[in-house]
Amino acid sequence: MAMPEPSHDPARAARPVIGITMGDPAGIGPEIVVKALADETLRRRARFIVYGLHELLSYAADLAEVSPFWFRLPHEEVKRIESGAVVADFDEYAIVGNILRRPTAEGGHASMRFCEEAIADLKRGRLDAVVTGPISKTSWQMAGYKFPGHTELFAKRFETRRVTMLFVADRLRVALASVHEPLFELRNSFTIGRVHQPIDLMNTALREWFGIERPRIAVAGLNPHAGESGQFGDEEQRVIEPAINMAREAGCLVEGPLPADTLFRRAAQGEFDGVVAMYHDQGLIPIKLLAFGQAVNVTLGLPIIRTSVDHGTAFDIAGRNKADAGSMKSAISLAIDLAMQRLSHPVPPVPASVTDGRVVGED
């Protein structure tokens, strides 16, 4: 899909426009948005449009003893923002909100509207990035929406077939080859293309969004000890190694397949710029062990920047001023960083010295 070209206006590059969708009104979305943006240092770095319900955000601010830092406009009147934060208010939704603390069709409709409006503004070029608050998949289903989550919605709206989930926690960046799939069924869909896609998309994102000229990517094995030369399964030799060779032929710096039990420690210490994990828990356990409540979900493959929290709606504590806004704050900060990188720097070319996955002239 053709997207508006990134602005090269220095003023916009210094203070990009970040959209934030509030998430399900009955969850902790209002609270974590308010708590995250209450940080004046964070607010000084960008301009913000919050797609949500002014009443619930005000209620959350009151519970957290945060003075409202935003101004409100009906969502259809928000065209641009020069400074600060504006709440694009969908006040047509008469929802009791997080007092309910459970999935509802009304909450599904409202949270979908927040996303659709943000997507429309991304396509219009009004936003430089979007941060999505937690939604309830059950609420979406109750409202009649068939999307399993944000990733599938954004992929559909931007007509993108190849998308991958990337989790960022400080120096550890992990992309997933498979996500919500039973382990015993993975062998039926475990293909060379499935492993190659996250390597390819991660390499592009690390160069274009994170500004790393020569990303070093490590690929985890599927089996114990990365198969031990076929003793513990042949998936490494039959699937993973061909995918790595394809990436190397395209100029990527890739190592693997490597035993997962030591790989993530090496990556967390800075030996690699990114890791490709074969399945959900293989990648998410180290992320949440090292940075629980601080990690950020980034969707790779989209023509826009989308970050998200690494947790759900937490209905059980909604409306009680108990939610930790750490992941939302990290998601906003990373969205700003990526937007500034995209606005301020041209895409670095693939180094001419990179041929087979190694840098010529270096050991």
C-alpha positions as CSV (number, residue, x, y, z in Angstrom):
1,M,0.0,0.0,0.0
2,A,1.3,3.5,-0.9
3,M,1.9,5.5,2.2
4,P,2.6,9.2,2.7
5,E,6.4,9.8,2.5
6,P,8.0,10.5,5.9
7,S,8.4,14.2,6.6
8,H,11.9,15.6,6.6
9,D,10.8,18.7,8.5
10,P,13.4,19.2,11.3
11,A,10.8,20.4,13.7
12,R,8.6,17.3,13.2
13,A,11.7,15.1,13.4
14,A,12.5,16.6,16.8
15,R,8.9,16.3,18.1
16,P,7.0,13.6,16.1
17,V,3.3,13.1,16.4
18,I,2.4,9.8,18.2
19,G,-1.0,8.3,18.3
20,I,-2.1,6.3,21.3
21,T,-5.2,4.1,21.3
22,M,-6.7,3.7,24.7
23,G,-7.7,0.0,24.4
24,D,-10.7,-1.6,25.9
25,P,-12.6,0.9,28.1
26,A,-13.2,-1.8,30.7
27,G,-9.5,-2.6,31.1
28,I,-6.5,-0.8,32.5
29,G,-5.9,1.1,29.2
30,P,-7.1,4.5,30.5
31,E,-4.9,4.2,33.7
32,I,-1.7,3.2,32.0
33,V,-2.0,5.9,29.3
34,V,-2.5,8.6,32.0
35,K,0.3,7.3,34.2
36,A,2.7,7.0,31.3
37,L,2.1,10.4,29.8
38,A,2.1,12.0,33.3
39,D,5.9,12.0,32.8
40,E,6.7,15.5,31.6
41,T,10.1,14.4,30.2
42,L,8.3,11.9,27.9
43,R,5.7,14.5,26.9
44,R,8.4,17.0,25.9
45,R,9.8,14.6,23.3
46,A,6.7,14.4,21.1
47,R,3.1,15.5,20.4
48,F,0.3,13.1,21.2
49,I,-3.2,12.2,20.0
50,V,-5.0,9.9,22.4
51,Y,-7.9,8.0,20.8
52,G,-10.3,7.2,23.6
53,L,-12.8,8.4,26.2
54,H,-12.1,11.7,28.0
55,E,-14.3,10.7,30.9
56,L,-12.5,7.5,31.7
57,L,-9.1,9.1,31.3
58,S,-10.1,11.9,33.7
59,Y,-11.4,9.3,36.1
60,A,-8.1,7.4,36.0
61,A,-6.2,10.7,36.5
62,D,-8.3,11.5,39.5
63,L,-7.6,8.1,41.1
64,A,-3.8,8.4,40.4
65,E,-3.8,12.1,41.6
66,V,-2.5,13.2,38.2
67,S,-3.5,16.7,37.1
68,P,-5.0,16.5,33.5
69,F,-2.2,17.5,31.1
70,W,-4.3,17.2,27.9
71,F,-7.0,19.1,26.1
72,R,-10.1,17.5,24.7
73,L,-11.8,17.6,21.3
74,P,-14.5,15.5,19.7
75,H,-12.6,12.9,17.6
76,E,-14.0,14.1,14.3
77,E,-12.5,17.6,15.0
78,V,-8.9,16.5,15.6
79,K,-6.9,17.4,12.4
80,R,-3.5,18.3,13.8
81,I,-1.7,19.1,17.0
82,E,1.0,21.7,17.5
83,S,2.1,20.8,21.0
84,G,1.1,18.8,24.1
85,A,-1.5,16.1,24.1
86,V,-5.1,16.1,22.8
87,V,-7.7,13.5,23.6
88,A,-9.7,12.6,20.5
89,D,-12.9,11.9,22.5
90,F,-15.4,9.3,21.3
91,D,-18.1,10.6,23.6
92,E,-20.9,9.0,21.6
93,Y,-20.1,5.8,23.6
94,A,-22.1,5.8,26.8
95,I,-20.0,3.2,28.6
96,V,-19.6,2.6,32.3
97,G,-16.1,1.7,31.3
98,N,-13.7,0.0,33.7
99,I,-16.2,-0.2,36.5
100,L,-17.5,-3.2,34.6
101,R,-14.1,-5.0,34.5
102,R,-15.2,-7.6,32.0
103,P,-15.4,-8.1,28.3
104,T,-18.4,-6.5,26.6
105,A,-19.6,-5.9,23.0
106,E,-19.7,-2.2,23.7
107,G,-16.0,-2.3,24.8
108,G,-15.2,-4.2,21.6
109,H,-16.9,-1.7,19.4
110,A,-15.2,1.3,21.2
111,S,-11.7,-0.1,21.1
112,M,-12.0,-1.0,17.5
113,R,-13.2,2.5,16.7
114,F,-10.1,3.9,18.4
115,C,-7.9,1.7,16.2
116,E,-9.7,2.4,13.0
117,E,-9.4,6.2,13.6
118,A,-5.7,6.0,14.3
119,I,-5.2,3.9,11.2
120,A,-7.0,6.4,9.1
121,D,-4.8,9.2,10.5
122,L,-1.7,7.1,9.8
123,K,-2.8,6.8,6.2
124,R,-3.5,10.6,6.0
125,G,0.1,11.2,7.2
126,R,-1.1,12.9,10.5
127,L,0.8,10.4,12.7
128,D,4.4,9.4,12.7
129,A,3.8,6.3,14.8
130,V,1.0,4.6,16.8
131,V,1.0,2.9,20.2
132,T,-1.8,0.5,20.9
133,G,-3.3,0.0,24.4
134,P,-4.5,-3.5,25.5
135,I,-7.7,-4.8,23.9
136,S,-9.8,-7.8,24.8
137,K,-10.0,-10.4,22.0
138,T,-13.3,-11.6,23.6
139,S,-14.8,-8.1,23.4
140,W,-13.9,-7.9,19.7
141,Q,-15.5,-11.3,19.1
142,M,-18.6,-10.2,21.1
143,A,-18.8,-7.1,18.9
144,G,-18.6,-9.3,15.7
145,Y,-15.0,-8.6,14.7
146,K,-13.1,-11.6,13.4
147,F,-9.5,-10.2,14.0
148,P,-7.6,-12.3,16.6
149,G,-5.7,-9.1,17.6
150,H,-4.1,-5.8,16.6
151,T,-1.4,-7.5,14.4
152,E,-4.0,-9.0,12.1
153,L,-6.1,-5.8,12.0
154,F,-3.2,-3.6,11.0
155,A,-1.9,-6.1,8.4
156,K,-5.4,-6.2,6.8
157,R,-5.8,-2.4,6.8
158,F,-2.3,-1.9,5.3
159,E,-2.7,-4.8,2.9
160,T,0.5,-6.4,4.3
161,R,0.9,-10.2,4.0
162,R,4.2,-10.6,5.8
163,V,4.1,-9.4,9.4
164,T,6.2,-10.6,12.4
165,M,6.1,-9.9,16.1
166,L,9.2,-8.3,17.6
167,F,9.7,-7.9,21.3
168,V,12.1,-5.3,22.5
169,A,13.6,-5.2,26.1
170,D,16.6,-2.9,26.4
171,R,19.4,-4.7,24.4
172,L,17.4,-7.8,23.8
173,R,15.3,-7.9,20.6
174,V,13.4,-11.1,19.8
175,A,11.4,-11.8,16.6
176,L,9.1,-14.9,16.5
177,A,8.9,-17.4,13.7
178,S,5.6,-18.7,15.1
179,V,3.2,-17.2,17.7
180,H,0.0,-18.6,19.1
181,E,0.3,-22.2,17.8
182,P,0.3,-25.4,19.8
183,L,3.8,-26.9,19.9
184,F,2.6,-30.3,18.8
185,E,1.1,-28.7,15.7
186,L,4.1,-26.6,14.8
187,R,5.8,-29.3,12.8
188,N,2.9,-29.2,10.3
189,S,3.6,-25.6,9.4
190,F,7.3,-25.3,10.1
191,T,8.7,-24.2,6.7
192,I,11.8,-22.5,5.4
193,G,9.8,-19.5,4.5
194,R,8.4,-19.2,8.0
195,V,11.9,-19.0,9.4
196,H,13.3,-16.8,6.7
197,Q,10.5,-14.1,7.1
198,P,11.4,-12.9,10.6
199,I,15.1,-12.9,9.7
200,D,14.4,-10.7,6.6
201,L,11.9,-8.4,8.4
202,M,14.1,-8.0,11.4
203,N,17.2,-7.2,9.3
204,T,15.2,-4.4,7.5
205,A,13.8,-3.0,10.8
206,L,17.1,-3.0,12.5
207,R,18.6,-1.0,9.6
208,E,15.7,1.4,8.9
209,W,14.1,1.9,12.3
210,F,16.9,1.2,14.8
211,G,19.7,2.8,12.6
212,I,22.0,-0.3,12.8
213,E,24.0,-0.4,9.6
214,R,25.1,-4.0,9.9
215,P,22.7,-5.9,12.1
216,R,24.0,-9.1,13.7
217,I,21.1,-11.6,13.9
218,A,21.2,-14.9,15.7
219,V,18.7,-17.7,14.9
220,A,17.7,-20.1,17.6
221,G,17.5,-23.9,17.0
222,L,14.2,-25.6,17.5
223,N,15.5,-28.7,19.3
224,P,17.8,-29.2,22.4
225,H,21.4,-28.2,21.6
226,A,20.1,-27.0,18.1
227,G,19.6,-30.6,17.1
228,E,23.2,-31.8,17.8
229,S,23.9,-32.5,14.1
230,G,20.6,-34.3,13.7
231,Q,20.7,-36.4,16.8
232,F,17.7,-34.6,18.4
233,G,15.7,-33.9,15.3
234,D,16.4,-32.8,11.7
235,E,14.5,-29.4,11.7
236,E,17.7,-27.5,12.0
237,Q,19.2,-29.1,9.0
238,R,16.1,-29.4,6.9
239,V,14.4,-26.1,7.6
240,I,16.4,-23.6,9.7
241,E,19.8,-23.8,7.9
242,P,18.3,-23.3,4.4
243,A,16.4,-20.3,5.7
244,I,19.6,-18.8,7.1
245,N,21.5,-19.5,3.9
246,M,18.8,-17.6,1.9
247,A,19.2,-14.6,4.3
248,R,23.0,-14.7,3.9
249,E,22.7,-14.7,0.1
250,A,20.6,-11.6,0.4
251,G,23.4,-9.9,2.5
252,C,22.2,-10.5,6.0
253,L,24.7,-11.1,8.8
254,V,23.2,-14.2,10.4
255,E,24.5,-16.9,12.8
256,G,22.8,-20.2,13.7
257,P,21.0,-22.3,14.3
258,L,22.3,-21.8,17.9
259,P,21.3,-23.6,21.1
260,A,18.6,-21.5,22.7
261,D,19.7,-22.3,26.3
262,T,22.8,-20.0,25.9
263,L,21.8,-17.8,23.0
264,F,19.6,-15.3,24.8
265,R,22.3,-14.7,27.4
266,R,24.8,-13.9,24.7
267,A,22.2,-11.6,23.0
268,A,21.4,-9.8,26.3
269,Q,25.1,-9.0,26.7
270,G,25.2,-7.3,23.3
271,E,26.8,-10.0,21.1
272,F,23.8,-9.9,18.7
273,D,21.5,-7.1,17.6
274,G,18.5,-9.4,17.3
275,V,17.4,-13.0,17.8
276,V,14.9,-15.0,15.9
277,A,13.1,-17.5,18.1
278,M,11.2,-20.5,16.7
279,Y,8.1,-20.5,18.9
280,H,6.3,-18.2,21.4
281,D,7.6,-19.3,24.8
282,Q,11.2,-19.8,23.5
283,G,11.3,-16.1,22.8
284,L,8.9,-14.7,25.5
285,I,10.3,-16.5,28.5
286,P,13.7,-14.7,28.4
287,I,12.1,-11.4,27.5
288,K,9.7,-11.5,30.4
289,L,12.3,-12.9,32.8
290,L,14.7,-10.0,32.1
291,A,12.1,-7.2,31.6
292,F,8.7,-8.1,32.8
293,G,6.3,-5.2,32.5
294,Q,8.9,-3.2,30.5
295,A,9.0,-5.0,27.2
296,V,7.5,-3.6,24.0
297,N,5.8,-5.4,21.1
298,V,6.6,-4.0,17.7
299,T,4.9,-5.2,14.5
300,L,7.5,-5.8,11.7
301,G,6.4,-5.7,8.0
302,L,4.0,-2.8,8.2
303,P,4.7,0.5,6.3
304,I,4.1,2.4,9.5
305,I,5.5,2.2,13.1
306,R,3.3,0.4,15.6
307,T,4.4,-0.4,19.1
308,S,2.3,-1.9,21.9
309,V,2.3,-3.0,25.5
310,D,3.4,-6.6,26.3
311,H,0.3,-7.3,28.5
312,G,-3.4,-7.6,28.4
313,T,-6.4,-5.7,29.8
314,A,-6.1,-6.9,33.4
315,F,-9.8,-6.6,34.0
316,D,-9.3,-7.8,37.6
317,I,-7.5,-4.6,38.6
318,A,-9.1,-2.1,36.2
319,G,-10.3,1.1,37.8
320,R,-8.4,0.5,41.1
321,N,-5.2,2.5,40.4
322,K,-3.1,-0.7,40.7
323,A,-1.8,-1.0,37.1
324,D,1.9,-0.6,36.3
325,A,2.4,1.7,33.3
326,G,6.0,0.6,32.7
327,S,5.3,-1.3,29.4
328,M,3.1,1.6,28.1
329,K,5.8,4.1,28.9
330,S,8.4,2.0,27.2
331,A,6.2,1.5,24.2
332,I,5.7,5.3,23.8
333,S,9.4,6.0,24.3
334,L,10.3,3.4,21.6
335,A,7.7,4.7,19.2
336,I,9.3,8.2,19.6
337,D,12.8,6.8,19.0
338,L,11.7,4.9,15.9
339,A,9.8,7.8,14.5
340,M,12.7,10.2,15.0
341,Q,15.0,7.7,13.3
342,R,12.7,7.4,10.4
343,L,12.1,11.1,10.1
344,S,15.7,12.2,10.5
345,H,17.8,9.6,8.7
346,P,17.7,8.1,5.2
347,V,17.5,4.4,4.9
348,P,21.2,3.1,5.1
349,P,22.2,1.1,2.0
350,V,23.2,-2.5,2.3
351,P,27.0,-2.5,2.7
352,A,28.8,-3.5,-0.5
353,S,31.2,-5.6,1.5
354,V,28.5,-7.9,2.8
355,T,28.2,-10.9,0.6
356,D,27.6,-14.3,2.2
357,G,26.5,-13.1,5.7
358,R,30.0,-12.2,6.8
359,V,31.8,-8.9,6.5
360,V,34.6,-9.2,4.0
361,G,37.9,-8.3,5.5
362,E,36.8,-8.9,9.1
363,D,37.3,-12.0,11.2
